[in-house]
Amino acid sequence: MESTTGGKEEEKEKLCRRCKATYAPSGNTRLSCRFHPSYFVCRRHDDQKRYYQLRDGDPPYAAKFYDCCGAEDPDAAGCTTDFHLSYDDADA
């Protein structure tokens, strides 16, 4: 798209609704976005052999983890990569 100044119009960056990063659509690849496809939950884990750190006030059976990969840190890097998905894009 040409602007009135004769140069190319700058590509507008978008905000990814999965990882909350801004990105240029022209550089969006299947490896661009790292996210968790499931929720961070607090419940009994199927694998009771693992040790989970509980905080004061947590029920003794509560485990906090991402349901998709078992990561116990809410700030853990995503376990899946895919294209960024903008708020402007249709629901996938």
The first five atom37 places (N, CA, C, CB, O) and aatype in JSON, in Angstrom:
{
  "aatype": [12, 6, 15, 16, 16, 7, 7, 11, 6, 6, 6, 11, 6, 11, 10, 4, 1, 1, 4, 11, 0, 16, 18, 0, 14, 15, 7, 2, 16, 1, 10, 15, 4, 1, 13, 8, 14, 15, 18, 13, 19, 4, 1, 1, 8, 3, 3, 5, 11, 1, 18, 18, 5, 10, 1, 3, 7, 3, 14, 14, 18, 0, 0, 11, 13, 18, 3, 4, 4, 7, 0, 6, 3, 14, 3, 0, 0, 7, 4, 16, 16, 3, 13, 8, 10, 15, 18, 3, 3, 0, 3, 0],
  "atom_mask": [
    [1, 1, 1, 1, 1],
    [1, 1, 1, 1, 1],
    [1, 1, 1, 1, 1],
    [1, 1, 1, 1, 1],
    [1, 1, 1, 1, 1],
    [1, 1, 1, 0, 1],
    [1, 1, 1, 0, 1],
    [1, 1, 1, 1, 1],
    [1, 1, 1, 1, 1],
    [1, 1, 1, 1, 1],
    [1, 1, 1, 1, 1],
    [1, 1, 1, 1, 1],
    [1, 1, 1, 1, 1],
    [1, 1, 1, 1, 1],
    [1, 1, 1, 1, 1],
    [1, 1, 1, 1, 1],
    [1, 1, 1, 1, 1],
    [1, 1, 1, 1, 1],
    [1, 1, 1, 1, 1],
    [1, 1, 1, 1, 1],
    [1, 1, 1, 1, 1],
    [1, 1, 1, 1, 1],
    [1, 1, 1, 1, 1],
    [1, 1, 1, 1, 1],
    [1, 1, 1, 1, 1],
    [1, 1, 1, 1, 1],
    [1, 1, 1, 0, 1],
    [1, 1, 1, 1, 1],
    [1, 1, 1, 1, 1],
    [1, 1, 1, 1, 1],
    [1, 1, 1, 1, 1],
    [1, 1, 1, 1, 1],
    [1, 1, 1, 1, 1],
    [1, 1, 1, 1, 1],
    [1, 1, 1, 1, 1],
    [1, 1, 1, 1, 1],
    [1, 1, 1, 1, 1],
    [1, 1, 1, 1, 1],
    [1, 1, 1, 1, 1],
    [1, 1, 1, 1, 1],
    [1, 1, 1, 1, 1],
    [1, 1, 1, 1, 1],
    [1, 1, 1, 1, 1],
    [1, 1, 1, 1, 1],
    [1, 1, 1, 1, 1],
    [1, 1, 1, 1, 1],
    [1, 1, 1, 1, 1],
    [1, 1, 1, 1, 1],
    [1, 1, 1, 1, 1],
    [1, 1, 1, 1, 1],
    [1, 1, 1, 1, 1],
    [1, 1, 1, 1, 1],
    [1, 1, 1, 1, 1],
    [1, 1, 1, 1, 1],
    [1, 1, 1, 1, 1],
    [1, 1, 1, 1, 1],
    [1, 1, 1, 0, 1],
    [1, 1, 1, 1, 1],
    [1, 1, 1, 1, 1],
    [1, 1, 1, 1, 1],
    [1, 1, 1, 1, 1],
    [1, 1, 1, 1, 1],
    [1, 1, 1, 1, 1],
    [1, 1, 1, 1, 1],
    [1, 1, 1, 1, 1],
    [1, 1, 1, 1, 1],
    [1, 1, 1, 1, 1],
    [1, 1, 1, 1, 1],
    [1, 1, 1, 1, 1],
    [1, 1, 1, 0, 1],
    [1, 1, 1, 1, 1],
    [1, 1, 1, 1, 1],
    [1, 1, 1, 1, 1],
    [1, 1, 1, 1, 1],
    [1, 1, 1, 1, 1],
    [1, 1, 1, 1, 1],
    [1, 1, 1, 1, 1],
    [1, 1, 1, 0, 1],
    [1, 1, 1, 1, 1],
    [1, 1, 1, 1, 1],
    [1, 1, 1, 1, 1],
    [1, 1, 1, 1, 1],
    [1, 1, 1, 1, 1],
    [1, 1, 1, 1, 1],
    [1, 1, 1, 1, 1],
    [1, 1, 1, 1, 1],
    [1, 1, 1, 1, 1],
    [1, 1, 1, 1, 1],
    [1, 1, 1, 1, 1],
    [1, 1, 1, 1, 1],
    [1, 1, 1, 1, 1],
    [1, 1, 1, 1, 1]
  ],
  "atom_positions": [
    [[0.85, -1.16, 0.0], [0.0, 0.0, 0.0], [0.9, 1.23, 0.0], [-0.97, 0.0, 1.22], [1.81, 1.32, 0.82]],
    [[0.66, 2.16, -0.88], [1.47, 3.38, -0.99], [0.83, 4.49, -0.17], [1.61, 3.82, -2.47], [-0.4, 4.64, -0.15]],
    [[1.65, 5.27, 0.5], [1.14, 6.43, 1.24], [1.19, 7.65, 0.32], [1.96, 6.67, 2.54], [1.7, 7.59, -0.79]],
    [[0.66, 8.75, 0.8], [0.64, 9.97, -0.02], [2.03, 10.57, -0.15], [-0.3, 11.0, 0.59], [2.24, 11.43, -1.01]],
    [[2.99, 10.13, 0.69], [4.35, 10.65, 0.59], [5.19, 9.85, -0.39], [5.01, 10.65, 1.96], [6.35, 10.18, -0.61]],
    [[4.63, 8.83, -0.99], [5.32, 8.03, -1.99], [6.05, 6.82, -1.4], [0.0, 0.0, 0.0], [6.47, 5.95, -2.17]],
    [[6.21, 6.74, -0.09], [6.86, 5.6, 0.53], [5.86, 4.51, 0.87], [0.0, 0.0, 0.0], [4.65, 4.69, 0.77]],
    [[6.4, 3.37, 1.28], [5.5, 2.28, 1.68], [4.94, 2.57, 3.07], [6.24, 0.92, 1.67], [5.64, 3.1, 3.93]],
    [[3.7, 2.22, 3.26], [3.05, 2.41, 4.55], [3.61, 1.4, 5.55], [1.5, 2.27, 4.43], [3.82, 0.24, 5.2]],
    [[3.86, 1.84, 6.78], [4.4, 0.95, 7.81], [3.35, -0.08, 8.19], [4.85, 1.75, 9.04], [2.15, 0.21, 8.27]],
    [[3.83, -1.29, 8.44], [2.95, -2.36, 8.86], [2.56, -2.13, 10.32], [3.62, -3.76, 8.67], [3.42, -1.89, 11.16]],
    [[1.29, -2.22, 10.61], [0.8, -2.0, 11.96], [1.02, -3.27, 12.79], [-0.69, -1.61, 11.95], [0.63, -4.36, 12.38]],
    [[1.65, -3.09, 13.96], [1.86, -4.24, 14.85], [0.55, -4.61, 15.51], [2.93, -3.93, 15.92], [-0.33, -3.77, 15.7]],
    [[0.43, -5.89, 15.84], [-0.77, -6.41, 16.49], [-0.39, -6.99, 17.85], [-1.47, -7.49, 15.6], [0.78, -7.24, 18.12]],
    [[-1.39, -7.19, 18.69], [-1.2, -7.77, 20.02], [-1.72, -9.2, 20.01], [-1.93, -6.93, 21.1], [-2.86, -9.46, 19.63]],
    [[-0.86, -10.13, 20.42], [-1.26, -11.55, 20.46], [-2.12, -11.81, 21.69], [-0.01, -12.48, 20.46], [-1.74, -11.43, 22.8]],
    [[-3.26, -12.44, 21.49], [-4.14, -12.72, 22.62], [-3.7, -13.95, 23.41], [-5.56, -12.91, 22.13], [-4.21, -14.19, 24.51]],
    [[-2.76, -14.73, 22.88], [-2.25, -15.89, 23.62], [-1.11, -15.5, 24.55], [-1.78, -16.97, 22.66], [-1.17, -15.77, 25.75]],
    [[-0.07, -14.86, 23.99], [1.14, -14.56, 24.77], [1.26, -13.09, 25.15], [2.36, -14.97, 23.99], [2.18, -12.71, 25.87]],
    [[0.34, -12.26, 24.67], [0.29, -10.82, 24.96], [1.49, -10.04, 24.42], [0.22, -10.62, 26.45], [1.74, -8.92, 24.87]],
    [[2.21, -10.58, 23.47], [3.34, -9.88, 22.83], [2.82, -9.13, 21.6], [4.48, -10.89, 22.43], [1.83, -9.53, 20.99]],
    [[3.51, -8.04, 21.25], [3.19, -7.36, 20.01], [4.04, -7.98, 18.9], [3.44, -5.81, 20.12], [5.17, -8.41, 19.14]],
    [[3.5, -8.02, 17.71], [4.2, -8.66, 16.59], [3.78, -8.02, 15.27], [3.92, -10.17, 16.56], [2.72, -7.42, 15.15]],
    [[4.66, -8.17, 14.29], [4.37, -7.72, 12.93], [3.81, -8.92, 12.17], [5.65, -7.14, 12.22], [4.46, -9.97, 12.12]],
    [[2.65, -8.82, 11.58], [2.05, -9.95, 10.87], [2.96, -10.57, 9.81], [0.77, -9.51, 10.22], [2.89, -11.77, 9.57]],
    [[3.82, -9.77, 9.18], [4.69, -10.32, 8.14], [5.75, -11.27, 8.7], [5.38, -9.18, 7.39], [6.29, -12.1, 7.97]],
    [[6.06, -11.17, 9.99], [7.05, -12.04, 10.61], [6.45, -13.15, 11.44], [0.0, 0.0, 0.0], [7.16, -13.82, 12.18]],
    [[5.14, -13.36, 11.34], [4.44, -14.35, 12.14], [4.66, -15.76, 11.57], [2.93, -14.03, 12.22], [4.26, -16.04, 10.44]],
    [[5.3, -16.63, 12.35], [5.53, -18.01, 11.92], [4.95, -18.98, 12.94], [7.05, -18.29, 11.72], [4.47, -18.57, 14.0]],
    [[5.0, -20.26, 12.62], [4.48, -21.29, 13.52], [5.28, -21.36, 14.83], [4.51, -22.65, 12.82], [4.82, -21.98, 15.79]],
    [[6.45, -20.74, 14.88], [7.27, -20.75, 16.1], [7.27, -19.41, 16.82], [8.71, -21.14, 15.75], [7.99, -19.24, 17.8]],
    [[6.48, -18.46, 16.36], [6.48, -17.1, 16.91], [5.89, -16.99, 18.31], [5.74, -16.19, 16.0], [6.42, -16.24, 19.14]],
    [[4.84, -17.7, 18.59], [4.1, -17.56, 19.84], [4.33, -18.77, 20.74], [2.59, -17.38, 19.57], [4.15, -19.9, 20.31]],
    [[4.74, -18.52, 21.98], [4.92, -19.59, 22.98], [3.88, -19.36, 24.07], [6.4, -19.61, 23.58], [3.84, -18.3, 24.68]],
    [[3.03, -20.37, 24.31], [1.91, -20.21, 25.24], [1.51, -21.55, 25.84], [0.7, -19.56, 24.53], [1.99, -22.6, 25.39]],
    [[0.64, -21.52, 26.84], [0.06, -22.73, 27.43], [-1.35, -22.88, 26.86], [0.04, -22.66, 29.02], [-2.16, -21.96, 26.98]],
    [[-1.67, -24.02, 26.24], [-3.01, -24.18, 25.66], [-4.09, -24.48, 26.71], [-2.99, -25.29, 24.64], [-5.27, -24.58, 26.37]],
    [[-3.69, -24.63, 27.97], [-4.65, -24.93, 29.03], [-4.51, -23.91, 30.15], [-4.43, -26.37, 29.57], [-3.71, -22.97, 30.04]],
    [[-5.26, -24.08, 31.2], [-5.29, -23.13, 32.31], [-4.35, -23.52, 33.44], [-6.7, -23.01, 32.85], [-3.96, -24.69, 33.56]],
    [[-3.97, -22.54, 34.26], [-3.24, -22.78, 35.5], [-4.31, -23.11, 36.53], [-2.35, -21.52, 35.93], [-5.17, -22.29, 36.82]],
    [[-4.25, -24.31, 37.08], [-5.32, -24.81, 37.95], [-4.82, -25.06, 39.36], [-5.93, -26.09, 37.37], [-3.61, -25.15, 39.59]],
    [[-5.73, -25.18, 40.29], [-5.44, -25.55, 41.67], [-6.4, -26.67, 42.03], [-5.59, -24.31, 42.66], [-7.56, -26.43, 42.34]],
    [[-5.89, -27.88, 41.98], [-6.72, -29.05, 42.28], [-5.82, -30.25, 42.5], [-7.73, -29.33, 41.14], [-4.6, -30.15, 42.36]],
    [[-6.4, -31.36, 42.84], [-5.64, -32.59, 43.01], [-5.07, -33.0, 41.65], [-6.53, -33.72, 43.61], [-5.77, -32.97, 40.64]],
    [[-3.81, -33.37, 41.65], [-3.15, -33.79, 40.41], [-3.28, -35.3, 40.28], [-1.65, -33.35, 40.39], [-3.22, -36.02, 41.27]],
    [[-3.45, -35.79, 39.06], [-3.58, -37.23, 38.84], [-2.32, -37.98, 39.27], [-3.86, -37.51, 37.37], [-2.4, -39.13, 39.72]],
    [[-1.18, -37.34, 39.14], [0.09, -37.98, 39.49], [0.46, -37.59, 40.92], [1.22, -37.56, 38.49], [1.17, -36.6, 41.12]],
    [[0.01, -38.35, 41.9], [0.24, -38.02, 43.3], [1.65, -38.37, 43.77], [-0.76, -38.73, 44.16], [1.98, -38.12, 44.93]],
    [[2.48, -38.93, 42.89], [3.86, -39.25, 43.26], [4.73, -38.01, 43.24], [4.42, -40.31, 42.33], [5.8, -38.0, 43.85]],
    [[4.31, -36.97, 42.55], [5.1, -35.74, 42.45], [4.91, -34.91, 43.71], [4.69, -34.92, 41.2], [3.88, -34.97, 44.37]],
    [[5.93, -34.13, 44.02], [5.88, -33.24, 45.18], [5.47, -31.84, 44.71], [7.27, -33.19, 45.91], [6.02, -31.33, 43.73]],
    [[4.54, -31.24, 45.38], [4.1, -29.89, 45.07], [4.28, -29.02, 46.3], [2.63, -29.89, 44.6], [3.95, -29.43, 47.41]],
    [[4.8, -27.82, 46.09], [4.93, -26.88, 47.2], [3.58, -26.24, 47.44], [6.03, -25.81, 46.91], [2.97, -25.69, 46.52]],
    [[3.13, -26.29, 48.67], [1.86, -25.68, 49.03], [2.13, -24.43, 49.85], [0.97, -26.67, 49.82], [3.11, -24.37, 50.6]],
    [[1.28, -23.45, 49.72], [1.4, -22.21, 50.49], [0.49, -22.29, 51.7], [1.06, -20.96, 49.62], [-0.41, -23.12, 51.75]],
    [[0.73, -21.41, 52.69], [-0.14, -21.35, 53.86], [-1.58, -21.13, 53.42], [0.31, -20.22, 54.83], [-1.85, -20.28, 52.57]],
    [[-2.48, -21.89, 53.98], [-3.9, -21.75, 53.64], [-4.35, -22.66, 52.51], [0.0, 0.0, 0.0], [-5.55, -22.78, 52.27]],
    [[-3.41, -23.3, 51.81], [-3.8, -24.24, 50.75], [-4.32, -25.53, 51.38], [-2.6, -24.54, 49.8], [-3.77, -25.99, 52.38]],
    [[-5.38, -26.11, 50.82], [-5.79, -27.42, 51.31], [-4.66, -28.42, 51.07], [-7.11, -27.9, 50.6], [-3.91, -28.26, 50.11]],
    [[-4.53, -29.44, 51.91], [-3.39, -30.36, 51.8], [-3.34, -31.13, 50.48], [-3.43, -31.34, 52.93], [-2.28, -31.66, 50.12]],
    [[-4.44, -31.21, 49.75], [-4.46, -31.95, 48.49], [-4.26, -31.05, 47.28], [-5.77, -32.7, 48.36], [-4.15, -31.54, 46.15]],
    [[-4.21, -29.75, 47.5], [-4.18, -28.82, 46.37], [-2.82, -28.79, 45.7], [-4.56, -27.41, 46.82], [-1.79, -28.71, 46.37]],
    [[-2.83, -28.86, 44.41], [-1.62, -28.71, 43.6], [-1.92, -27.6, 42.61], [-1.21, -30.06, 42.88], [-3.0, -27.54, 42.03]],
    [[-0.94, -26.72, 42.41], [-1.11, -25.63, 41.45], [-0.18, -25.88, 40.29], [-0.83, -24.24, 42.11], [1.03, -26.02, 40.46]],
    [[-0.75, -25.95, 39.08], [0.04, -26.3, 37.91], [-0.74, -26.0, 36.64], [0.45, -27.78, 37.94], [-1.96, -25.82, 36.68]],
    [[-0.02, -25.94, 35.51], [-0.68, -25.84, 34.21], [-1.19, -27.22, 33.85], [0.28, -25.29, 33.11], [-0.44, -28.2, 33.88]],
    [[-2.46, -27.3, 33.52], [-3.1, -28.58, 33.21], [-2.51, -29.23, 31.95], [-4.59, -28.37, 33.03], [-2.6, -30.44, 31.79]],
    [[-1.92, -28.43, 31.07], [-1.41, -28.96, 29.81], [-0.06, -29.65, 29.96], [-1.29, -27.84, 28.8], [0.2, -30.65, 29.3]],
    [[0.81, -29.13, 30.84], [2.18, -29.66, 30.9], [2.65, -29.97, 32.31], [3.12, -28.68, 30.27], [3.7, -30.59, 32.48]],
    [[1.92, -29.55, 33.33], [2.3, -29.81, 34.7], [3.25, -28.79, 35.31], [0.0, 0.0, 0.0], [3.65, -28.95, 36.46]],
    [[3.62, -27.74, 34.57], [4.52, -26.71, 35.11], [3.86, -26.07, 36.32], [4.85, -25.63, 34.03], [2.69, -25.69, 36.28]],
    [[4.62, -25.95, 37.42], [4.08, -25.45, 38.68], [4.25, -23.94, 38.87], [4.71, -26.16, 39.81], [3.7, -23.38, 39.81]],
    [[5.0, -23.3, 38.0], [5.24, -21.86, 38.1], [4.25, -21.14, 37.18], [6.71, -21.5, 37.72], [4.23, -21.39, 35.98]],
    [[3.42, -20.24, 37.73], [2.45, -19.54, 36.87], [3.12, -18.69, 35.8], [1.54, -18.67, 37.71], [2.49, -18.33, 34.81]],
    [[4.41, -18.36, 35.99], [5.14, -17.57, 35.0], [6.01, -18.43, 34.09], [6.0, -16.54, 35.7], [6.86, -17.91, 33.37]],
    [[5.82, -19.75, 34.12], [6.62, -20.66, 33.29], [6.4, -20.37, 31.81], [6.27, -22.13, 33.6], [5.3, -20.02, 31.39]],
    [[7.47, -20.51, 31.03], [7.36, -20.32, 29.59], [6.34, -21.31, 29.03], [8.75, -20.52, 28.9], [6.2, -22.42, 29.54]],
    [[5.64, -20.9, 27.99], [4.64, -21.75, 27.38], [5.21, -23.07, 26.9], [0.0, 0.0, 0.0], [6.4, -23.17, 26.61]],
    [[4.37, -24.08, 26.82], [4.81, -25.41, 26.42], [4.47, -25.71, 24.96], [4.17, -26.46, 27.32], [4.8, -26.79, 24.46]],
    [[3.83, -24.78, 24.28], [3.4, -24.97, 22.9], [3.78, -23.73, 22.08], [1.86, -25.23, 22.82], [3.77, -22.61, 22.58]],
    [[4.12, -23.96, 20.82], [4.37, -22.83, 19.92], [3.41, -22.92, 18.73], [5.86, -22.82, 19.44], [3.02, -24.01, 18.31]],
    [[3.06, -21.76, 18.21], [2.18, -21.67, 17.04], [2.23, -20.23, 16.54], [0.7, -22.11, 17.39], [2.98, -19.41, 17.07]],
    [[1.43, -19.93, 15.55], [1.32, -18.56, 15.06], [0.73, -17.67, 16.15], [0.45, -18.51, 13.77], [-0.08, -18.13, 16.96]],
    [[1.14, -16.39, 16.18], [0.46, -15.43, 17.04], [-0.98, -15.34, 16.57], [1.17, -14.02, 17.0], [-1.27, -15.53, 15.39]],
    [[-1.88, -15.06, 17.48], [-3.3, -14.92, 17.16], [-3.76, -13.56, 17.69], [-4.14, -16.09, 17.79], [-3.83, -13.34, 18.9]],
    [[-4.08, -12.67, 16.79], [-4.46, -11.3, 17.14], [-5.9, -11.25, 17.65], [-4.28, -10.38, 15.92], [-6.72, -12.12, 17.36]],
    [[-6.19, -10.21, 18.41], [-7.57, -9.98, 18.83], [-8.44, -9.65, 17.62], [-7.65, -8.84, 19.86], [-9.67, -9.79, 17.68]],
    [[-7.82, -9.22, 16.53], [-8.56, -8.91, 15.3], [-8.92, -10.17, 14.51], [-7.73, -7.98, 14.42], [-9.83, -10.14, 13.67]],
    [[-8.21, -11.27, 14.77], [-8.45, -12.52, 14.04], [-9.72, -13.2, 14.53], [-7.25, -13.47, 14.18], [-10.12, -13.03, 15.69]],
    [[-10.34, -13.96, 13.66], [-11.53, -14.73, 14.04], [-11.12, -15.81, 15.03], [-12.23, -15.36, 12.8], [-9.98, -16.25, 15.03]],
    [[-12.06, -16.22, 15.88], [-11.76, -17.27, 16.85], [-11.29, -18.53, 16.15], [-13.0, -17.59, 17.71], [-11.83, -18.95, 15.13]],
    [[-10.25, -19.12, 16.73], [-9.69, -20.35, 16.17], [-10.34, -21.55, 16.79], [-8.18, -20.42, 16.37], [-10.01, -22.68, 16.44]]
  ]
}
